[in-house]
Amino acid sequence: MKDTTDTLAETNLDDFIVCPQCDAVYRLKRPDRGERAVCQRCHKVLIMPRKNAGLHIIAVALAVVFLIIGAAVFPFLTIDAAGNKNAVSILDAALAFTGGPLLALSLATAALIIFIPLFRVLLTLYVLVPIVLDRQPARHAISAFRISEAMRPWSMAEIFAIGCAVALVKITDLANVAFGPAFWMFGILVVLVIAQDSFMCRWSVWHSLEHPKKS
């Protein structure tokens, strides 16, 4: 009888794939482009290779970088109440309470809606650009992609957008509200962030990082 340890040692883990949502294990069979490998238990998409997906993600990521910077700097809303008119940017709103015990809350808010999404996009570009150009992965690219994936639940730009929508319903009854350029930038930004996540096949990225092409 063969020892279990020896059996596991002889097993090639590259032949298997684990669902990140329900931990189901499958023998790996890479689908063709345009096809999808889906978990039979929870229906999570495991592999979804697409033609020129890397170029699309890079283009979207570059757009997201400019939109985040613009949305943070330009006026988000202009509020006119009782003759008092005030324009505020997202960065101003996030850092509104910079004194006292609320300083930590202000910094956390700014990080969740501006700095973490921006950092994730920069990490994505750092990882994907060499792969798309058929070059060797960048130095520490595996660690960079792992950090980017770990930060994904903390990138809350879309949560901020939902909160703004709820707040605007109440504010419009009290004052005249005009949308600034940052409002529209942020709306486009949320859509592009969702599109970027839907375009990315994470298995393909990990495979390219762990099995780089020989130059």
Backbone bond lengths (Angstrom), bond angles and torsions (degrees), N, CA, C in turn:
res aa  C-N    CA-C-N  psi(-1)  N-CA   C-N-CA  omega(-1)  CA-C   N-CA-C  phi
1 M - - - 1.469 - - 1.519 109.25 -
2 K 1.316 116.57 135.81 1.451 121.43 -175.19 1.522 110.21 -81.64
3 D 1.325 115.84 136.30 1.460 120.14 179.14 1.522 110.05 -67.04
4 T 1.369 116.27 141.90 1.477 120.85 -178.09 1.515 111.59 -62.94
5 T 1.338 116.42 -37.65 1.466 120.72 179.94 1.519 110.65 -62.79
6 D 1.340 116.03 -42.31 1.469 119.58 178.17 1.520 111.20 -64.94
7 T 1.339 115.96 -37.78 1.468 119.73 178.86 1.512 111.24 -63.62
8 L 1.342 116.52 -44.24 1.463 120.29 179.24 1.525 111.00 -65.94
9 A 1.335 115.93 -35.74 1.462 119.32 -179.77 1.521 111.22 -66.63
10 E 1.347 116.11 -33.82 1.460 120.10 -179.28 1.525 112.49 -82.22
11 T 1.324 117.44 -12.33 1.459 120.79 -178.10 1.523 110.41 -75.92
12 N 1.303 116.27 129.91 1.460 121.18 176.46 1.525 108.44 -87.33
13 L 1.329 116.41 108.29 1.460 120.32 -176.32 1.523 112.42 -66.31
14 D 1.331 117.00 -18.57 1.465 119.61 177.77 1.526 111.74 -67.85
15 D 1.328 117.00 -13.78 1.463 120.97 -179.95 1.531 112.21 -85.13
16 F 1.327 117.03 -0.47 1.461 120.40 -176.67 1.527 110.04 -127.15
17 I 1.309 114.68 158.87 1.459 121.50 175.62 1.528 108.27 -138.57
18 V 1.332 116.10 140.28 1.461 122.46 -176.90 1.515 108.81 -112.80
19 C 1.307 116.67 131.83 1.464 120.95 177.18 1.528 108.95 -67.95
20 P 1.331 118.88 125.36 1.467 120.47 -178.88 1.524 113.88 -71.88
21 Q 1.317 116.57 -9.72 1.460 119.77 -176.75 1.531 112.86 -100.17
22 C 1.318 118.04 -43.36 1.471 120.38 -177.14 1.528 113.20 -119.34
23 D 1.345 117.48 0.72 1.471 123.17 176.60 1.529 113.86 67.35
24 A 1.315 118.47 17.40 1.463 120.44 174.45 1.535 109.16 -69.45
25 V 1.334 116.15 142.12 1.465 122.02 -177.59 1.522 109.70 -108.88
26 Y 1.330 115.87 132.99 1.463 121.11 -179.62 1.520 109.20 -131.10
27 R 1.312 115.01 151.58 1.460 119.51 170.86 1.520 108.48 -74.94
28 L 1.305 115.29 130.01 1.457 121.06 -171.33 1.518 111.78 -70.62
29 K 1.305 115.55 128.53 1.457 122.90 170.74 1.519 106.73 -137.16
30 R 1.309 115.84 106.51 1.462 120.41 -173.54 1.522 110.43 -70.86
31 P 1.335 117.47 123.48 1.475 119.60 179.48 1.517 111.26 -75.29
32 D 1.319 115.10 159.15 1.454 120.44 174.71 1.525 109.83 -73.37
33 R 1.319 115.38 165.82 1.466 119.74 179.27 1.522 109.54 -63.19
34 G 1.324 114.40 135.33 1.454 119.86 -176.95 1.511 113.07 94.16
35 E 1.349 116.79 -15.23 1.457 121.56 176.76 1.525 109.88 -99.98
36 R 1.330 116.06 168.50 1.461 121.16 -179.21 1.514 110.34 -134.60
37 A 1.329 115.21 144.56 1.463 121.11 170.14 1.521 107.23 -102.83
38 V 1.336 116.15 119.46 1.458 121.68 -172.96 1.526 109.49 -119.64
39 C 1.318 115.99 139.54 1.464 120.85 177.00 1.531 109.35 -66.16
40 Q 1.320 116.21 128.87 1.461 120.19 -178.67 1.521 112.45 -72.93
41 R 1.327 117.19 -21.14 1.460 120.28 -177.29 1.529 112.38 -84.71
42 C 1.343 117.12 -51.23 1.472 120.26 -175.41 1.524 113.14 -114.73
43 H 1.340 117.23 -1.99 1.472 123.48 176.92 1.536 112.84 66.76
44 K 1.316 116.79 23.05 1.461 121.64 173.28 1.526 109.34 -72.82
45 V 1.340 117.09 134.23 1.462 120.75 177.93 1.528 108.37 -73.68
46 L 1.329 116.91 120.53 1.461 121.91 -177.09 1.524 112.35 -93.90
47 I 1.313 116.59 -45.04 1.466 121.43 -179.99 1.526 107.77 -136.20
48 M 1.328 115.96 132.65 1.466 119.79 -179.80 1.530 109.32 -146.76
49 P 1.332 117.36 72.43 1.465 119.37 -179.93 1.521 111.79 -68.36
50 R 1.321 115.40 137.24 1.467 120.95 178.45 1.520 109.20 -132.91
51 K 1.305 115.35 147.43 1.461 120.38 178.83 1.526 109.97 -69.67
52 N 1.332 115.85 131.15 1.472 123.42 178.67 1.529 112.57 58.93
53 A 1.344 117.05 25.25 1.460 119.47 179.63 1.522 111.49 -63.35
54 G 1.339 116.58 -37.03 1.456 120.04 179.62 1.517 112.77 -60.21
55 L 1.348 116.23 -43.20 1.464 119.84 178.63 1.525 111.13 -64.08
56 H 1.331 115.97 -39.93 1.461 119.44 178.92 1.528 111.16 -63.97
57 I 1.329 116.70 -41.66 1.466 120.15 -179.55 1.518 110.70 -65.74
58 I 1.324 116.73 -41.17 1.470 120.14 179.19 1.527 110.69 -63.75
59 A 1.333 117.07 -43.29 1.468 120.35 178.58 1.526 111.04 -61.75
60 V 1.339 115.78 -44.22 1.461 119.74 178.84 1.525 110.49 -65.30
61 A 1.335 117.30 -40.35 1.462 120.89 -179.12 1.529 111.39 -63.53
62 L 1.321 117.03 -40.75 1.468 120.05 177.42 1.524 110.97 -63.48
63 A 1.332 115.98 -41.86 1.465 119.47 177.05 1.524 111.23 -62.54
64 V 1.333 116.58 -39.26 1.467 120.76 179.97 1.524 110.53 -64.02
65 V 1.330 117.60 -39.98 1.467 120.71 179.07 1.525 110.81 -58.01
66 F 1.331 116.95 -49.66 1.467 120.40 -179.05 1.530 111.25 -66.10
67 L 1.327 116.91 -37.73 1.457 120.07 -179.49 1.523 111.98 -68.34
68 I 1.335 117.17 -38.70 1.465 119.91 178.21 1.520 110.44 -63.50
69 I 1.330 116.72 -45.09 1.467 119.99 179.94 1.524 110.39 -63.91
70 G 1.342 116.63 -45.19 1.457 119.92 179.33 1.518 112.55 -64.66
71 A 1.343 116.59 -42.28 1.463 120.28 -179.02 1.516 111.65 -66.43
72 A 1.336 117.27 -28.95 1.459 120.18 -179.65 1.521 112.37 -78.13
73 V 1.329 117.21 -25.24 1.466 120.36 -172.47 1.529 112.16 -100.98
74 F 1.327 117.77 -44.50 1.460 120.88 -175.55 1.533 110.92 -74.43
75 P 1.336 117.45 159.76 1.474 120.54 179.26 1.523 111.54 -61.12
76 F 1.318 115.25 134.72 1.455 121.74 179.27 1.529 110.62 -92.02
77 L 1.306 116.38 -47.42 1.457 122.41 178.32 1.524 109.95 -138.84
78 T 1.318 114.78 149.06 1.461 121.33 170.65 1.520 107.35 -119.71
79 I 1.323 115.96 120.07 1.459 121.51 -175.07 1.527 109.06 -111.64
80 D 1.323 116.64 128.30 1.469 122.78 179.50 1.529 107.67 -120.42
81 A 1.327 115.68 111.36 1.471 121.08 -179.20 1.517 109.26 -136.73
82 A 1.316 116.77 123.75 1.478 123.16 177.64 1.523 111.65 55.05
83 G 1.322 115.74 37.93 1.462 120.04 177.87 1.511 114.63 83.43
84 N 1.296 117.73 -5.48 1.464 121.60 177.77 1.525 109.50 -97.59
85 K 1.320 114.72 120.02 1.462 120.56 -177.87 1.519 109.79 -111.50
86 N 1.315 115.54 132.74 1.466 119.47 -176.88 1.523 109.63 -143.89
87 A 1.321 116.08 133.38 1.469 122.60 177.00 1.520 108.59 -109.48
88 V 1.317 115.79 136.76 1.463 120.17 -176.93 1.525 109.66 -134.68
89 S 1.319 116.24 141.16 1.458 121.74 176.05 1.526 109.09 -98.07
90 I 1.335 115.74 169.97 1.464 119.62 178.69 1.526 110.71 -63.16
91 L 1.325 116.40 -39.81 1.458 119.70 179.87 1.518 110.86 -65.73
92 D 1.339 116.56 -38.18 1.466 119.72 176.56 1.520 111.17 -62.79
93 A 1.341 116.22 -42.55 1.466 120.05 -179.92 1.523 111.81 -66.60
94 A 1.351 115.97 -39.98 1.466 119.14 -178.82 1.517 112.43 -68.04
95 L 1.330 116.06 -33.25 1.459 120.75 -178.00 1.523 111.82 -104.50
96 A 1.324 117.22 27.40 1.472 121.04 -177.31 1.521 111.88 -64.61
97 F 1.316 117.03 -32.93 1.466 120.89 -177.59 1.523 108.74 -112.27
98 T 1.328 116.03 82.67 1.462 120.72 -176.22 1.518 112.74 -99.71
99 G 1.310 117.10 7.34 1.453 119.86 179.22 1.510 110.88 -123.90
100 G 1.341 115.46 148.70 1.448 119.58 176.60 1.511 113.39 76.74
101 P 1.332 116.17 -160.11 1.474 120.19 -174.97 1.527 114.36 -68.51
102 L 1.351 117.68 -15.09 1.463 119.91 -179.44 1.524 113.23 -83.80
103 L 1.344 117.26 0.52 1.462 120.37 179.13 1.530 111.15 -61.36
104 A 1.331 116.81 -42.07 1.468 120.17 179.87 1.522 110.75 -63.15
105 L 1.334 117.21 -38.42 1.462 120.49 178.43 1.521 111.16 -65.80
106 S 1.326 116.56 -40.39 1.465 120.47 178.68 1.524 111.39 -63.36
107 L 1.324 116.36 -44.36 1.466 120.13 179.73 1.528 111.17 -65.45
108 A 1.337 116.31 -39.47 1.462 119.73 178.64 1.523 110.97 -64.97
109 T 1.339 116.73 -40.46 1.470 120.40 178.74 1.520 111.21 -63.10
110 A 1.336 115.80 -45.12 1.466 119.93 178.76 1.529 110.96 -62.01
111 A 1.333 116.71 -38.91 1.463 120.37 -179.72 1.521 111.08 -66.50
112 L 1.334 117.37 -43.53 1.465 121.16 -174.34 1.523 112.84 -69.01
113 I 1.342 117.54 -33.61 1.468 119.07 -174.49 1.521 113.64 -103.98
114 I 1.348 117.66 -12.75 1.466 119.05 -177.88 1.526 111.59 -126.49
115 F 1.323 116.53 -61.57 1.463 120.19 -167.60 1.531 112.94 -73.94
116 I 1.321 118.54 -41.04 1.467 119.57 178.71 1.526 111.65 -66.63
117 P 1.359 119.83 -46.85 1.471 118.36 175.24 1.526 112.80 -57.97
118 L 1.350 116.59 -40.41 1.460 119.80 179.61 1.527 110.94 -65.34
119 F 1.323 117.11 -43.39 1.464 121.31 -179.91 1.520 110.73 -64.19
120 R 1.341 117.71 -40.08 1.467 121.56 178.37 1.528 111.24 -62.20
121 V 1.322 116.70 -42.05 1.466 120.02 -179.70 1.522 110.40 -65.78
122 L 1.332 117.32 -41.27 1.461 120.57 178.79 1.528 110.97 -64.11
123 L 1.331 117.08 -38.67 1.463 120.18 176.19 1.527 110.92 -64.97
124 T 1.324 116.47 -39.14 1.468 120.39 178.23 1.524 110.92 -61.38
125 L 1.321 116.70 -44.00 1.467 120.19 177.53 1.524 111.24 -63.83
126 Y 1.313 116.33 -40.95 1.459 120.97 -179.72 1.535 110.99 -61.20
127 V 1.320 116.09 -36.76 1.460 120.71 -177.67 1.525 111.64 -80.79
128 L 1.323 117.50 -44.11 1.462 120.79 -168.81 1.525 114.54 -83.57
129 V 1.323 118.35 -32.67 1.470 119.55 -174.65 1.530 111.93 -57.22
130 P 1.337 120.43 -49.87 1.479 118.04 177.88 1.527 113.18 -62.31
131 I 1.340 117.38 -36.08 1.464 119.82 -179.51 1.524 110.78 -64.95
132 V 1.330 116.59 -45.50 1.463 120.69 -179.10 1.521 111.13 -64.94
133 L 1.335 117.02 -32.17 1.467 121.37 179.25 1.530 112.33 -84.61
134 D 1.358 117.11 9.00 1.465 122.89 179.01 1.526 112.35 58.52
135 R 1.330 114.86 38.92 1.453 120.42 175.87 1.524 109.48 -110.93
136 Q 1.325 115.06 172.47 1.455 119.68 176.30 1.533 109.79 -65.25
137 P 1.334 117.42 144.64 1.466 119.26 179.46 1.518 111.68 -56.84
138 A 1.321 115.50 148.97 1.457 120.72 178.74 1.526 110.26 -63.63
139 R 1.301 115.76 160.60 1.455 120.87 -179.88 1.531 110.23 -62.47
140 H 1.311 116.47 132.37 1.473 123.56 -179.39 1.532 111.82 60.94
141 A 1.337 116.95 28.47 1.465 119.98 -178.80 1.522 111.42 -64.92
142 I 1.335 117.16 -35.90 1.469 120.12 179.66 1.526 110.20 -63.17
143 S 1.329 116.53 -45.14 1.467 120.17 178.13 1.523 110.80 -64.26
144 A 1.335 116.97 -38.82 1.465 120.60 -179.75 1.524 111.15 -64.38
145 F 1.343 116.52 -42.28 1.458 118.93 179.67 1.529 111.09 -70.05
146 R 1.327 116.31 -35.18 1.464 119.77 177.62 1.537 110.22 -64.22
147 I 1.325 117.54 -41.14 1.467 121.09 177.60 1.521 110.49 -64.93
148 S 1.331 116.36 -42.05 1.467 120.22 179.18 1.519 111.50 -59.97
149 E 1.336 116.81 -42.47 1.459 120.44 179.31 1.530 111.66 -68.99
150 A 1.334 116.62 -36.27 1.464 120.06 178.74 1.521 111.84 -67.34
151 M 1.344 116.84 -28.30 1.465 120.91 -178.91 1.523 112.50 -86.41
152 R 1.320 117.67 -7.04 1.461 120.01 -175.63 1.529 113.40 -57.32
153 P 1.344 120.74 -43.74 1.475 118.85 179.07 1.526 113.65 -66.28
154 W 1.350 116.71 -17.93 1.460 120.24 -177.27 1.520 112.59 -96.57
155 S 1.311 117.04 0.86 1.467 121.20 175.34 1.516 108.11 -90.26
156 M 1.332 116.68 102.76 1.463 120.70 -166.42 1.528 113.04 -116.88
157 A 1.323 116.71 39.28 1.453 119.35 178.54 1.524 111.57 -62.43
158 E 1.346 116.86 -41.11 1.462 119.85 -178.95 1.526 111.70 -70.05
159 I 1.353 117.27 -30.56 1.463 120.31 176.63 1.522 110.06 -67.02
160 F 1.337 115.70 -39.17 1.461 120.09 176.85 1.518 110.93 -63.07
161 A 1.341 116.54 -38.87 1.466 120.19 179.30 1.529 111.13 -63.23
162 I 1.335 116.90 -41.16 1.467 120.14 178.03 1.525 110.63 -64.92
163 G 1.332 116.16 -42.21 1.466 120.00 177.80 1.515 112.14 -61.49
164 C 1.337 116.26 -39.77 1.474 119.73 177.77 1.522 111.24 -63.47
165 A 1.326 116.29 -41.04 1.467 119.84 -179.68 1.524 110.76 -61.71
166 V 1.337 116.77 -41.04 1.464 120.18 178.93 1.527 110.68 -67.04
167 A 1.331 116.54 -42.53 1.463 120.39 -178.52 1.524 111.79 -66.96
168 L 1.343 117.07 -36.43 1.461 119.68 -178.09 1.522 111.97 -64.82
169 V 1.321 116.78 -31.18 1.462 119.92 178.29 1.533 110.26 -60.50
170 K 1.326 116.06 -37.65 1.467 120.22 -179.30 1.527 112.03 -81.80
171 I 1.334 116.55 -36.27 1.467 119.71 -176.82 1.516 111.83 -68.69
172 T 1.330 117.67 -37.57 1.469 120.28 -176.68 1.529 112.84 -62.65
173 D 1.339 117.49 -19.95 1.463 120.17 176.29 1.525 112.15 -79.75
174 L 1.326 116.51 -15.57 1.465 120.66 -175.62 1.518 113.25 -108.76
175 A 1.323 117.75 -23.15 1.465 119.96 -175.59 1.523 109.51 -155.03
176 N 1.340 114.79 166.45 1.461 121.55 175.10 1.531 108.62 -84.55
177 V 1.309 115.65 124.30 1.466 120.94 -175.94 1.521 109.50 -116.43
178 A 1.333 115.92 129.70 1.466 122.08 175.70 1.517 108.60 -119.52
179 F 1.318 116.00 135.92 1.461 120.72 -178.71 1.522 110.08 -82.21
180 G 1.321 116.11 129.88 1.456 121.42 175.76 1.512 111.54 -87.90
181 P 1.341 117.77 176.08 1.478 120.54 -179.21 1.525 112.83 -61.48
182 A 1.335 117.35 -31.11 1.460 120.05 -179.53 1.526 111.61 -66.74
183 F 1.329 117.13 -28.13 1.468 120.03 178.47 1.522 110.51 -62.11
184 W 1.337 116.13 -46.90 1.463 120.02 -179.38 1.522 110.83 -71.44
185 M 1.328 117.06 -35.85 1.466 119.87 175.98 1.522 110.76 -61.01
186 F 1.333 115.16 -42.68 1.455 118.90 -177.91 1.525 110.89 -68.39
187 G 1.323 117.01 -36.42 1.462 119.94 176.89 1.515 111.88 -62.29
188 I 1.338 116.70 -44.38 1.468 120.78 176.82 1.518 110.44 -65.79
189 L 1.340 116.16 -37.99 1.460 121.52 179.75 1.531 111.75 -58.50
190 V 1.326 116.93 -44.91 1.467 120.58 -179.12 1.526 110.37 -61.77
191 V 1.330 116.71 -42.28 1.464 120.35 179.47 1.530 111.01 -64.00
192 L 1.337 116.66 -41.18 1.464 120.09 -178.29 1.522 111.83 -69.66
193 V 1.340 117.36 -35.78 1.461 119.89 177.87 1.528 110.30 -63.68
194 I 1.324 116.66 -41.86 1.466 120.60 177.50 1.528 110.23 -65.35
195 A 1.347 116.65 -41.26 1.466 120.43 178.82 1.523 111.24 -64.21
196 Q 1.323 117.23 -38.76 1.459 120.74 179.17 1.525 111.31 -62.22
197 D 1.326 116.59 -44.01 1.470 120.03 178.90 1.532 111.69 -65.59
198 S 1.328 116.24 -34.34 1.468 118.77 -179.84 1.525 111.68 -74.63
199 F 1.337 117.86 -30.56 1.462 121.13 178.59 1.525 112.02 -72.46
200 M 1.328 117.28 -31.44 1.459 120.67 -169.56 1.523 111.78 -78.27
201 C 1.310 115.48 126.17 1.474 122.08 170.70 1.524 106.23 -99.01
202 R 1.320 116.27 102.61 1.458 120.25 -173.48 1.520 112.50 -66.35
203 W 1.331 117.25 -31.64 1.460 119.20 177.17 1.529 110.26 -63.14
204 S 1.320 116.65 -40.81 1.464 120.42 -179.92 1.527 110.78 -63.97
205 V 1.337 116.65 -39.01 1.467 119.76 178.85 1.518 110.39 -65.75
206 W 1.338 117.03 -47.47 1.469 119.85 178.77 1.528 110.74 -60.82
207 H 1.319 116.46 -41.37 1.477 119.79 -179.79 1.522 110.65 -62.70
208 S 1.334 117.07 -41.27 1.470 120.53 179.97 1.528 111.41 -67.63
209 L 1.330 116.57 -33.95 1.465 119.88 179.84 1.528 111.79 -74.77
210 E 1.322 116.63 -38.92 1.468 120.18 -176.90 1.518 112.52 -83.78
211 H 1.336 116.62 -22.60 1.479 120.40 179.23 1.532 108.77 -130.02
212 P 1.340 117.23 68.75 1.456 119.82 -177.56 1.525 112.17 -66.20
213 K 1.331 114.45 152.90 1.472 119.17 178.00 1.527 109.22 -71.59
214 K 1.306 114.72 141.91 1.470 119.05 178.15 1.506 109.75 -78.33
215 S 1.320 114.73 129.11 1.470 118.95 -179.24 1.529 110.55 -85.42
